[in-house]
Amino acid sequence: MSTPVPVAVPVDGDPLRDPALYINRELSQLDFNFRVLAQAMDPQVPLLERLRFMCISCTNLDEFFEIRAAAVRHAQEFGLPPAPDGMTPQAILNAIHDRAAQLVDQQYRCWNETLRPALHEAGIDVLGRHSWNHRQKRWLRAYFRNEIMPVLSPLGLDPSHPFPKILNKSLNIVVVLKGTDAFGRAGHLAIVRAPRSLPRIIQLPEQLGGPQTFVFLSSVLSTFVDEMFPGMEVQGAYQFRVTRNSELVVDEEEVENLALALRDELVDRGYRPAVRLEIAQDCPRDIVRTLLQNFGLTENAVYRIDGPVNLNRVIQLYDVIQRPELKYPALSPRTLRDSDGIFEIVARRDVLLHHPFDAFTAVLDVIKQAAVDPNVLAIKQTLYRTGKDSLIVDALIQAARNGKDVTVVVELRARFDEEANLGLADRLQEAGVQVVYGVVGFKTHAKMLLIVRREGRKLRRYVHLGTGNYHSGTARAYTDLSLITADADIGNDVHLLFQQLSGLAPRMKLKRLLQSPFTLHPGLLQRIERETRLAASGRPGRIIAKMNALNEPQMIRALYAASQAGVQIDLIVRGACTLRPGVPGVSDNIRVRSIVGRFLEHSRVYWFGNDGASELFCASADWLERNLLRRVETCFPILDPELARKVYRDVLQNYLDDNLNAWELQADGSYIKCTPGHDEPPHAAQMALLQGL
């Protein structure tokens, strides 16, 4: 998707507010998934990893509709004003449909025309219903009768059986019937819902097709659905899936108990208003209209698909098939090589970890050692996402049972982890941990750990600050940065932040850290404006920032003004970016690139030249309105000059040099894949870091 390069015109007296200078956030987010899907099409990527990238693009699209598209529909219903790019909610919804339809088409082309044939060449078959031989079909019919049909409950639609509730993202078959049943009722339509207990991918016995032959459950249901309607003629069976708004809405100021309110909301999440209907390509229009009417959707919410509606379920092959040659080589991250305990190491020097190239075990070791160390008096930690079987949670429970004072700020509203976080909060409280649910109206997204340890006659604070979550799984799949330090100023700042979160403390002045929603936004603006003044006075102005997304209008206007003054600005933005680089007279000096590779780029790093006295920060916050203005976030400096140089070299310059996995954002909103120039050696940033292990 691209639009003409805009020319800024004054809006309310400020030409930098011109809507033409802003890309729509939702459309930019959709475009990120085209870049993910491009990895699935890249023959240089191992085959099962290509499959994984395709599935990631599918699950990302699901979440996009559950959250972003749902928010736009909400804006339309409530008559909210246009976004900074000037698009009305209705215009955005129309554009989403067109762009998402292109993405869906490419996803199924990737599966049908590229990955499925490539899997076949590798001895892995995912058979469509029309390619089953007689023996396979006979086995699948028996499987259907014995394993599937007993758990199905088909529902015929008539005046006494209205359209059933359809669970979010569940697999369903709408069946067109002719004839009458045992009670003389005339058949018309029926719905067959596939329980989530059924496997979405079925593996055939080796003697029926080789050791790695699979079929989709949706194909089996569509083929043998007639067995559930004896005496009636099945004239058609069409799979469909509905996606619903999954954003939980709780008025925190009106509820006495946030945990109870969230539990109630979670019960209904699967049946909230619909936002998208995926339907088999050959489904008749009158059936589609019936489904739309029942889901309260319009034509621009329909996506016809050429394959299984739950294409992302093919990810099961990645886990089932043990073929190392079809996957990335196993990762062996660095570990701390020091015979001393973690506290002795950090007491001597700050420790910086770059995950997944550095093992997350060092962070685990800090908490595990604190749990059993008799000199540790207190542990305080924020938890946003941790995973089901978290060693960190186990260590915190052990610490509490060992008599330590343990306080944990659990963010119940971590999207799609609400239920898991309610469960871990219960576990922690049962063990005697003091659990805090954060601040009303502000998600606690900061990643902080504070350990208070007695050393001689003094108390010393040890701190971990990170750009990612306390989740061992994502630490192997996401790039993130961890700082473990005993710096007294940072320790005191984190202590004050925990006071603020757990009590009713007033706004506090921090010495080293910037904090949302108070000092981070103005602190970043001040530093951008400082670079602007330097450039305006003839000295070099330089900004490099890496983040996941950028849409905050005031930050963008400040960057535009800096560019106009001559500041050289490089932004590494993985996902949505609403800033337009390269607009003549506005953003000539701004370059934006997105890196998509083996690991999900998740680290946030901000670097400001400051006339030779550079400042480098890591943060939990992207430059989004929500992170800068409506969340509790931390932004922490890397004070050790050697570590700061390492972050600059590995996380900023290394990624600016990438000419294999980088995409450059153009002024018209399109992205162009980078390629090595003449006599320029190929360079992939993540591969360079892997080779350094």
C-alpha positions, -999 to 999 in steps of 0.1 A, spaced: 0 0 0 13 35 -9 1 70 -12 17 100 -29 45 118 -11 27 146 9 36 183 9 30 198 44 3 224 47 -7 243 78 -32 228 101 -43 250 130 -13 271 122 11 242 125 22 225 92 36 196 112 0 186 121 -9 181 85 -27 146 84 -8 139 52 24 136 72 11 106 92 6 70 82 -24 52 96 -14 31 125 -37 1 117 -26 -1 81 10 2 92 5 -27 117 -10 -48 89 20 -41 67 43 -55 93 26 -89 87 35 -88 50 72 -85 61 67 -115 84 51 -134 55 80 -126 33 102 -147 56 79 -176 48 86 -171 11 123 -168 15 140 -201 3 171 -192 23 151 -197 55 148 -234 67 115 -250 56 98 -255 89 109 -220 100 92 -207 69 61 -226 80 64 -209 114 66 -175 99 35 -181 79 17 -191 111 30 -161 129 15 -138 103 -18 -157 107 -19 -154 145 -8 -118 143 -37 -111 120 -61 -128 144 -49 -105 172 -51 -75 149 -88 -81 144 -94 -90 180 -78 -57 193 -70 -31 166 -99 -36 142 -122 -40 171 -110 -6 185 -117 10 152 -153 -4 151 -157 9 187 -145 44 175 -170 42 146 -199 33 169 -192 61 193 -185 87 167 -149 94 177 -128 119 157 -104 110 130 -69 98 137 -39 121 132 -37 108 97 -72 122 90 -89 89 83 -124 84 97 -131 51 114 -153 40 85 -125 48 60 -101 29 82 -124 -2 83 -127 -1 45 -90 2 41 -84 -26 66 -107 -49 47 -89 -43 14 -54 -46 28 -62 -76 50 -78 -93 20 -45 -90 2 -27 -104 32 -51 -134 35 -47 -141 -2 -9 -141 1 -10 -163 31 -31 -190 13 -10 -187 -18 21 -191 3 6 -223 18 -10 -238 -13 16 -229 -39 49 -227 -20 50 -244 14 27 -274 9 46 -285 -23 80 -278 -5 69 -299 24 59 -327 0 93 -326 -15 107 -330 20 86 -361 27 59 -343 47 24 -344 33 -6 -324 44 -33 -340 22 -64 -321 10 -97 -341 10 -97 -345 -28 -63 -362 -27 -71 -390 -3 -68 -425 -17 -94 -452 -10 -74 -467 20 -68 -432 35 -105 -423 32 -116 -455 47 -93 -450 78 -104 -414 82 -141 -424 80 -135 -449 109 -115 -422 128 -144 -398 123 -170 -423 136 -149 -435 166 -130 -403 177 -148 -373 163 -185 -379 160 -191 -389 196 -180 -355 208 -200 -335 182 -234 -319 188 -248 -307 155 -276 -282 158 -303 -278 133 -316 -243 128 -353 -238 132 -377 -217 152 -370 -237 184 -333 -238 177 -321 -203 170 -286 -196 158 -262 -208 185 -234 -188 202 -202 -193 183 -170 -191 203 -142 -168 192 -119 -183 166 -135 -217 169 -138 -241 139 -174 -245 127 -192 -261 97 -224 -247 83 -243 -275 66 -270 -271 40 -296 -299 43 -325 -312 22 -352 -336 34 -369 -343 67 -356 -358 99 -371 -385 121 -397 -360 136 -408 -348 102 -389 -315 105 -378 -300 72 -341 -295 70 -324 -263 59 -293 -253 78 -273 -269 107 -242 -258 126 -215 -283 136 -191 -269 161 -157 -286 166 -148 -288 203 -114 -275 212 -106 -309 226 -103 -322 191 -68 -321 174 -69 -297 144 -42 -317 126 -46 -355 124 -16 -378 116 -23 -408 94 -7 -442 103 26 -447 86 13 -476 64 -12 -452 48 11 -426 35 45 -426 51 58 -415 85 47 -379 81 13 -376 65 -14 -353 80 -49 -340 73 -68 -311 87 -97 -317 110 -117 -293 90 -113 -315 59 -125 -346 78 -155 -327 92 -165 -314 58 -161 -348 41 -180 -370 66 -205 -345 80 -234 -364 62 -230 -392 88 -245 -369 114 -277 -363 94 -289 -398 84 -319 -398 60 -311 -363 49 -292 -350 19 -262 -328 26 -261 -303 -3 -231 -284 10 -208 -281 40 -187 -249 45 -162 -242 72 -162 -208 89 -147 -190 118 -157 -158 135 -133 -135 153 -145 -114 181 -135 -83 200 -112 -96 228 -104 -64 246 -116 -66 281 -134 -35 293 -135 -30 331 -143 4 347 -116 1 374 -129 32 393 -164 16 395 -154 -19 407 -144 -27 442 -123 -58 433 -105 -57 400 -96 -94 401 -133 -104 405 -144 -81 378 -118 -95 354 -129 -131 362 -164 -121 352 -152 -105 320 -131 -135 310 -162 -157 311 -178 -137 283 -146 -128 263 -152 -156 238 -187 -143 229 -181 -105 226 -191 -87 194 -179 -101 162 -154 -83 140 -145 -107 112 -160 -137 94 -137 -162 76 -157 -185 53 -149 -212 27 -143 -198 -7 -172 -217 -23 -199 -209 3 -230 -195 -15 -238 -159 -10 -271 -165 7 -254 -186 34 -228 -158 39 -256 -133 43 -273 -154 69 -240 -157 89 -234 -120 86 -269 -112 98 -265 -134 129 -231 -120 137 -241 -84 132 -215 -78 105 -214 -61 71 -198 -72 38 -165 -55 46 -160 -81 75 -160 -112 52 -128 -130 41 -132 -159 17 -104 -184 21 -89 -211 -1 -80 -237 25 -86 -243 62 -100 -214 81 -77 -221 109 -45 -221 88 -24 -211 118 -30 -246 133 -5 -260 109 21 -248 134 16 -282 151 37 -297 124 67 -276 136 64 -292 170 56 -327 159 82 -331 131 117 -337 145 138 -328 115 167 -306 127 178 -300 91 145 -282 84 149 -258 114 173 -231 125 204 -246 143 200 -249 180 209 -218 200 236 -221 227 235 -187 245 264 -173 265 263 -178 303 281 -158 330 315 -175 335 323 -166 371 328 -188 401 314 -161 424 278 -158 432 256 -133 412 256 -107 440 294 -107 442 296 -102 404 271 -74 403 287 -57 434 319 -53 413 304 -43 380 271 -38 361 260 -69 341 243 -63 308 226 -92 290 214 -93 254 188 -120 251 186 -146 235 223 -144 227 230 -142 265 211 -168 286 181 -157 307 194 -180 334 214 -151 349 182 -133 357 167 -165 371 198 -169 392 194 -135 408 160 -144 421 168 -180 430 199 -169 450 179 -141 466 153 -167 477 178 -187 497 203 -161 507 200 -154 545 213 -119 540 184 -110 516 157 -92 535 132 -82 508 123 -88 471 101 -66 450 91 -74 414 68 -65 386 52 -93 366 35 -87 333 39 -120 315 56 -150 330 44 -182 314 25 -211 330 53 -229 348 75 -200 358 107 -207 378 106 -170 388 72 -175 405 85 -206 422 115 -187 435 93 -159 448 71 -184 466 102 -200 481 115 -166 492 83 -159 510 83 -192 527 119 -186 538 107 -155 557 117 -128 532 94 -98 526 82 -104 491 60 -79 472 49 -85 436 31 -61 413 10 -83 391 -5 -66 360 -39 -84 357 -47 -66 325 -18 -80 304 -37 -88 272 -45 -125 267 -26 -133 299 -53 -121 323 -64 -156 333 -29 -168 338 -20 -137 359 -51 -142 381 -39 -177 387 -4 -167 396 -16 -139 419 -36 -165 438 -6 -188 441 16 -160 453 -9 -148 479 -14 -183 492 23 -184 499 23 -152 518 35 -129 491 21 -94 492 4 -89 458 -4 -55 443 -25 -50 412 -9 -17 402 -25 17 396 -61 23 385 -62 34 349 -25 27 342 -11 -7 331 21 -15 349 43 -25 320 77 -17 336 101 -46 341 117 -42 375 132 -64 402 146 -50 435 165 -70 461 175 -56 495 205 -74 510 223 -68 542 261 -65 537 279 -59 569 263 -30 587 247 -16 555 218 -25 533 225 -27 496 200 -27 467 204 -49 437 183 -42 407 173 -58 374 157 -37 347 147 -50 314 131 -43 280 112 -76 280 91 -98 302 101 -122 330 92 -151 307 118 -178 300 101 -188 267 101 -153 251 136 -147 263 146 -174 238 126 -160 210 127 -122 215 157 -99 215 158 -80 247 182 -63 271 187 -68 308 207 -46 332 216 -60 366 232 -33 388 240 -23 423 242 14 414 229 33 445 211 59 425 193 34 403 185 13 433 169 43 451 149 52 420 135 17 417 127 17 455 107 49 450 89 34 421 78 4 441 67 27 469 46 46 443 30 14 429 23 -4 462 12 26 482 -4 60 477 29 79 474 30 113 456 49 119 424 86 115 432 117 130 417 140 103 403 177 108 398 185 83 370 154 68 356 127 83 334 92 71 341 59 70 324 34 86 327 54 114 344 89 121 331 96 98 302 75 117 276 88 151 285 123 137 290 125 123 255 111 155 240 137 176 259 165 154 245 151 156 209 148 194 213 184 195 226 196 178 194 175 203 174 192 232 191 226 217 185 219 213 148 204 248 145 236 262 160 258 244 134 269 215 156 261 178 148 227 166 159 222 129 160 194 105 172 192 67 169 162 49 185 151 13 183 115 3 193 86 -19 184 62 8 173 59 46 170 27 67 168 28 94 195 20 127 175 40 150 197 71 129 195 67 127 157 63 165 154 95 169 175 113 145 152 101 164 122 113 197 137 146 181 145 150 169 109 142 203 96 170 217 118 194 192 103 195 164 129 203 131 114 178 106 127 177 68 123 147 49 137 146 11 139 109 4 142 99 -33 140 61 -28 136 37 1 131 53 34 124 30 64 116 59 88 108 67 94 72 104 96 65 119 114 35 92 140 30 109 170 13 113 199 37 100 179 66 117 146 72 145 146 47 169 136 75 149 108 90 154 71 79 131 43 92 139 6 89 123 -26 102 142 -57 109 124 -91 106 145 -122 113 148 -154 133 141 -136 166 113 -111 172 130 -77 177 117 -64 211 145 -44 227 140 -6 231 171 16 229 173 54 227 206 71 219 212 109 217 245 123 205 245 153 229 275 170 212 299 142 220 286 134 255 262 108 243 233 94 264 220 58 259 189 45 275 171 12 274 134 10 281 102 -10 285 83 16 265 77 20 228 70 55 215 32 49 215 6 71 231 -3 43 255 32 36 266 43 72 271 10 86 285 -11 58 299 12 32 314 38 27 341 71 23 322 107 26 330 136 40 309 170 34 324 205 47 314 234 25 307 260 43 328 290 20 323 308 35 292 320 1 280 285 -14 283 270 17 266 294 12 237 285 -24 234 248 -16 232 254 10 206 276 -14 185 254 -45 188 219 -31 190 220 1 170 249 2 145 248 -35 138 211 -32 129 217 0 108 243 -21 88 218 -49 81 212 -52 44 196 -87 43 167 -86 68 160 -49 68 131 -31 52 133 7 45 101 27 50 94 51 21 77 85 22 46 70 5 42 44 33 55 14 14 85 -7 25 114 -18 3 136 -48 12 172 -38 16 199 -56 -5 237 -53 -5 250 -25 -26 278 -27 -51 309 -41 -34 290 -41 -1 293 -73 19 260 -89 30 252 -84 66 224 -98 88 224 -82 123 210 -112 141 233 -136 123 263 -115 132 253 -117 169 248 -155 166 283 -158 150 297 -140 180 286 -166 204 
